[in-house]
Amino acid sequence: MNVYAAIDLMSGKVVRLKEGKAENIKVYSENPLTVIRRLYDEGFERFHIVDLDAALGIGDNFNIISELLKEKGYKQVAGGIRDVQKIKKYIDSGADRVVLSTLAFINPQSLLPMKDKITISLDVKDEIVSYEGWKKDSGLKLNEALSKFSEMGFEEFIVTSINRDGTMKGFDRKIAQNIPFEYRKKVLLSGGVLLSEIKEIEMLGYKGCIIGKDLYEKYFGDA
């Protein structure tokens, strides 16, 4: 199973937000390169790098992310990537995959030529998938979205429980148990995932998971 360490960036710093809200921010490091190197040394080989400024429409961390992409490990990039040119820019800079939400709902056809490099992010609240920084309602239930994008040929998805994100309450078992087995082998679970839950998620048949706050509290917390 693939376990990703999340690296969320805001104003050039490594942070975590609770439930995706900028006012609920905790800064863990002002040096993202130090963070990715330490996590790699701790045994993490896959990284989920998120540009929160771009996702929220308040800035851009492209230059820092470009430096992170030069580091060791497998890396996927997410956050505010809403045009084909930016996708290509990240791929050219070394991203193994690019994670998309908004563009996938607005113009999925534009992604088909690059679908082997694309991961579709499905962010769920009250059973409905949201996009554009979790501000817009797609009108699709999670399994409807998984079916739609799978039929188009997309092979990897991130399913995030918005209510659990950054809470350290554990992954959303209701969401996880309601996803059909045929899709689980394509899905990375995200949102509140704890290090202690990795084996359980693997036993449920998921491709992987993304761990954020629990990881940071362990390695970069105040203790």
C-alpha positions in Angstrom: 0.0 0.0 0.0 1.2 3.5 -0.8 1.5 5.9 2.2 2.0 9.5 1.4 3.3 12.2 3.7 1.4 15.5 3.2 3.4 18.7 2.8 1.0 21.6 2.8 2.5 25.0 2.0 1.2 28.5 2.8 3.4 31.6 2.5 6.4 29.3 2.0 5.9 27.5 5.3 4.8 24.0 6.1 1.4 24.1 7.8 -1.7 22.2 8.5 -5.2 23.6 8.4 -8.2 22.2 10.3 -11.1 21.4 8.0 -9.4 23.4 5.2 -10.0 26.7 7.0 -7.2 29.3 6.7 -8.0 30.7 10.2 -7.4 27.3 11.7 -3.6 27.2 10.8 -0.7 25.7 12.6 2.9 26.3 11.3 5.2 23.3 11.7 8.3 24.6 9.8 9.5 27.6 7.8 11.8 25.3 5.8 10.0 22.8 3.5 13.3 21.3 2.3 14.3 20.4 5.8 10.8 18.8 6.2 10.9 16.6 3.1 14.5 15.5 3.8 13.6 14.5 7.4 10.5 12.6 6.4 12.5 10.8 3.7 15.1 9.8 6.3 12.3 8.6 8.6 11.2 6.2 5.8 8.6 8.1 3.9 9.2 7.8 0.1 5.9 9.3 -1.2 4.9 12.9 -0.8 1.6 14.8 -1.4 2.6 18.4 -1.8 -0.2 21.0 -1.6 -0.1 24.7 -2.5 -2.7 26.0 -0.2 -2.2 29.6 -1.3 -3.0 28.6 -4.9 -6.0 26.5 -3.7 -7.4 29.5 -1.9 -6.6 31.9 -4.6 -4.3 34.1 -2.4 -0.8 33.3 -3.8 1.5 30.7 -5.2 4.3 28.5 -4.0 5.5 27.2 -7.4 9.2 28.1 -6.8 9.4 26.3 -3.5 7.5 23.3 -4.9 10.0 23.2 -7.8 12.8 22.8 -5.3 10.9 20.1 -3.4 10.5 18.1 -6.7 14.2 17.9 -7.0 14.4 15.9 -3.7 14.3 12.2 -3.3 11.0 10.3 -3.4 7.8 10.0 -5.4 5.9 13.2 -5.5 2.4 14.3 -6.4 1.4 18.0 -6.5 -2.0 19.5 -5.7 -3.7 22.8 -4.9 -5.1 25.4 -7.3 -4.0 23.7 -10.5 -6.8 24.8 -12.8 -5.3 24.9 -16.3 -3.5 22.6 -18.6 -0.4 24.8 -18.9 0.2 24.6 -15.1 -0.2 20.8 -15.2 2.5 20.6 -17.9 4.7 23.0 -15.9 4.6 20.8 -12.9 5.2 17.6 -14.9 8.2 19.3 -16.6 9.5 20.3 -13.2 9.5 16.7 -12.0 6.1 15.9 -10.5 5.2 12.2 -10.8 1.5 13.0 -10.7 -0.7 16.1 -10.6 -3.8 16.2 -8.5 -6.8 18.0 -9.8 -10.3 18.8 -8.6 -11.8 21.9 -10.1 -10.6 21.4 -13.7 -11.8 17.8 -13.6 -15.3 19.0 -13.0 -15.2 22.0 -15.3 -13.3 20.5 -18.3 -12.4 16.8 -17.8 -11.9 16.3 -21.6 -8.8 18.6 -21.5 -7.2 16.1 -19.1 -7.6 12.9 -21.1 -4.3 13.2 -23.1 -2.4 13.3 -19.7 -4.7 11.0 -17.7 -1.8 8.6 -16.8 -0.3 11.6 -14.9 -3.5 12.8 -13.3 -5.0 12.0 -9.9 -8.6 13.2 -9.4 -9.3 14.7 -6.0 -12.8 14.0 -4.7 -13.5 16.0 -1.5 -16.6 14.9 0.3 -18.9 16.6 2.8 -22.4 15.2 3.6 -21.9 12.6 0.9 -21.5 15.2 -1.9 -18.3 16.0 -3.7 -17.1 19.6 -3.5 -14.5 21.5 -5.6 -12.8 24.9 -6.0 -11.2 24.9 -2.6 -14.2 23.1 -1.2 -16.4 26.1 -2.0 -18.6 24.6 -4.8 -21.0 21.7 -4.7 -20.6 19.3 -7.7 -24.1 17.8 -7.1 -22.5 14.4 -7.4 -22.4 11.7 -4.7 -19.0 10.2 -4.2 -19.7 6.9 -5.9 -21.3 8.7 -8.8 -18.1 10.7 -9.3 -15.9 7.6 -9.0 -18.0 5.9 -11.7 -18.0 8.9 -14.0 -14.3 9.5 -13.9 -13.4 5.8 -14.0 -15.5 5.4 -17.2 -13.5 8.2 -18.7 -10.3 6.3 -18.1 -8.9 7.9 -14.9 -7.1 5.4 -12.7 -6.3 7.1 -9.5 -8.3 9.1 -7.0 -7.9 10.8 -3.6 -11.0 10.7 -1.4 -10.9 13.3 1.4 -13.4 13.6 4.2 -13.6 17.4 4.6 -15.0 17.1 8.1 -12.1 15.0 9.2 -9.2 16.9 7.5 -6.7 18.1 10.0 -8.6 16.8 13.0 -6.6 13.7 13.9 -10.0 11.9 14.5 -9.1 9.0 12.2 -10.3 8.3 8.7 -14.0 8.4 7.9 -15.1 4.8 8.1 -18.5 5.5 6.8 -17.1 6.9 3.6 -14.5 4.1 3.4 -16.9 1.3 3.9 -19.4 2.7 1.3 -16.9 2.8 -1.6 -17.3 -0.3 -3.7 -14.4 -2.7 -3.7 -13.8 -2.2 -7.5 -12.8 1.4 -6.8 -10.8 0.9 -3.6 -7.7 -0.3 -5.5 -7.7 3.1 -7.2 -8.3 5.3 -4.1 -6.0 7.0 -1.6 -7.9 7.9 1.5 -7.3 11.3 3.1 -8.7 13.4 6.0 -7.9 12.7 9.6 -5.9 9.5 8.8 -3.7 8.3 11.7 -0.4 6.5 11.5 -1.9 3.7 13.5 -4.6 3.1 10.9 -2.4 2.3 7.9 -2.8 -1.5 8.3 -6.6 -1.2 8.7 -6.8 0.9 5.5 -4.7 -1.7 3.7 -7.0 -4.5 4.9 -10.0 -2.6 3.5 -8.4 -2.9 0.0 -7.4 0.7 -0.6 -4.5 1.7 -2.8 -3.1 3.9 -0.1 -3.6 6.9 2.2 -2.3 10.4 2.9 -1.2 11.3 6.4 -0.9 14.9 7.6 -1.4 16.3 11.0 -0.7 13.0 13.0 2.6 12.8 11.2 3.5 16.4 11.9 2.5 16.2 15.6 4.9 13.2 15.9 7.9 14.6 14.1 7.5 18.4 14.2 5.1 19.0 17.1 5.8 20.9 20.3 6.8 17.9 22.3 
